Amino acid sequence: MNTGIFYNSLSIDFNKLLITCDDYNVIIKVGNKDDYMKFQAHSCILRARSPYFHSALSTGWVKRNEEGMILFEKSNIEPKIFECTVY
């Protein structure tokens, strides 16, 4: 398989994860109590793509809910700005 075709296909597959949100294990809540958004994400992708999330989602720092989902809250970030950054 041609490398360009492989990377294009891989990019399309990752985009499908964003659209369908299948099998996510992180819930990110950004904003304050009156203006917030929740995002569903995959910790392995966040950690691989971002040094910040690599540290923030390490075992010693994460908070999990009853279902084992990682909960990550940042009240000091504007929801629309985070949306542009994460997608």
C-alpha positions as CSV (number, residue, x, y, z in Angstrom):
1,M,0.0,0.0,0.0
2,N,1.2,3.5,-0.9
3,T,2.2,5.5,2.1
4,G,0.1,8.5,1.1
5,I,-2.9,6.3,0.6
6,F,-2.3,4.7,4.0
7,Y,-2.1,8.0,5.9
8,N,-5.1,9.3,4.1
9,S,-7.1,6.2,5.1
10,L,-5.8,6.5,8.7
11,S,-6.9,10.1,8.8
12,I,-10.4,9.2,7.6
13,D,-10.6,6.4,10.2
14,F,-9.6,8.8,13.0
15,N,-12.2,11.3,11.8
16,K,-14.8,8.6,12.1
17,L,-13.9,8.3,15.8
18,L,-14.7,12.0,16.2
19,I,-18.0,11.7,14.5
20,T,-19.3,8.5,16.1
21,C,-17.6,8.8,19.5
22,D,-17.6,5.0,19.8
23,D,-15.7,3.5,22.7
24,Y,-14.6,6.8,24.2
25,N,-13.1,6.7,27.8
26,V,-12.7,10.4,28.6
27,I,-15.3,13.1,29.3
28,I,-13.9,16.6,29.2
29,K,-16.0,19.4,30.6
30,V,-14.8,22.9,29.8
31,G,-16.3,26.2,30.8
32,N,-18.1,27.4,33.9
33,K,-21.4,26.3,35.4
34,D,-23.5,28.7,33.2
35,D,-21.5,28.2,29.9
36,Y,-19.9,24.8,29.5
37,M,-19.6,22.0,26.9
38,K,-18.8,18.3,27.4
39,F,-16.6,16.5,24.9
40,Q,-16.1,12.7,24.5
41,A,-12.6,11.6,23.7
42,H,-10.1,8.7,23.6
43,S,-7.3,9.0,26.1
44,C,-4.8,7.2,23.9
45,I,-5.3,9.7,21.1
46,L,-5.2,12.7,23.4
47,R,-2.0,11.4,25.1
48,A,-0.3,10.6,21.8
49,R,-1.1,14.0,20.3
50,S,-0.5,16.3,23.2
51,P,2.2,16.6,25.8
52,Y,-0.3,18.4,28.1
53,F,-2.8,15.5,27.9
54,H,0.0,13.0,28.2
55,S,0.8,14.4,31.7
56,A,-2.8,15.3,32.7
57,L,-4.2,11.9,31.8
58,S,-1.4,9.9,33.5
59,T,-2.5,7.3,36.1
60,G,-1.7,9.4,39.1
61,W,-3.7,12.4,38.0
62,V,-6.9,11.1,36.6
63,K,-10.3,11.1,38.3
64,R,-12.8,8.4,37.2
65,N,-16.6,8.1,37.6
66,E,-18.4,4.9,38.7
67,E,-18.3,3.5,35.1
68,G,-14.5,4.0,34.9
69,M,-14.7,7.0,32.6
70,I,-11.9,9.5,33.0
71,L,-13.4,12.9,34.1
72,F,-11.4,15.9,33.1
73,E,-12.7,19.4,34.0
74,K,-11.3,22.8,33.1
75,S,-13.4,25.7,34.1
76,N,-10.9,28.3,32.9
77,I,-11.2,27.5,29.2
78,E,-13.9,28.9,26.9
79,P,-15.9,26.0,25.4
80,K,-15.7,27.3,21.8
81,I,-11.9,27.7,22.0
82,F,-11.5,24.2,23.3
83,E,-13.8,22.9,20.6
84,C,-11.5,24.4,17.9
85,T,-8.4,23.0,19.6
86,V,-9.5,19.5,20.2
87,Y,-11.1,19.0,16.8
